[in-house]
Amino acid sequence: MDAGFAPVETIRITTGNGATYLGREGRIASIAAGKNADLVVVKGDPAAHITDNENVQIVFKDGVGYDPAKLRDAVRGHYGEY
């Protein structure tokens, strides 16, 4: 909470503000029928302890589950290239 935001506020800001900036809040940034649903499943409760967002167990993109360790390994050393 270094910036003064509660964990739930941080989650809303990081998902909702990006979608709003892109003009896509009607399609992404929350879970609802008819919205695109890429998800990250975490162990813990980031709403209570924001650092739990680092405990990623699986990432879903277009309905396919991915191992987060393999995703990190695939981009290691390539940060900032694009």
Secondary structure, DSSP 8 states (H G I E B T S, - for coil): -TTS--HHHHHHIIIIIHHHHTT-TTTSSS--TTS---EEEESS-TTT-GGGGG-EEEEEETTEEE-HHHHHHHHTT-TT--
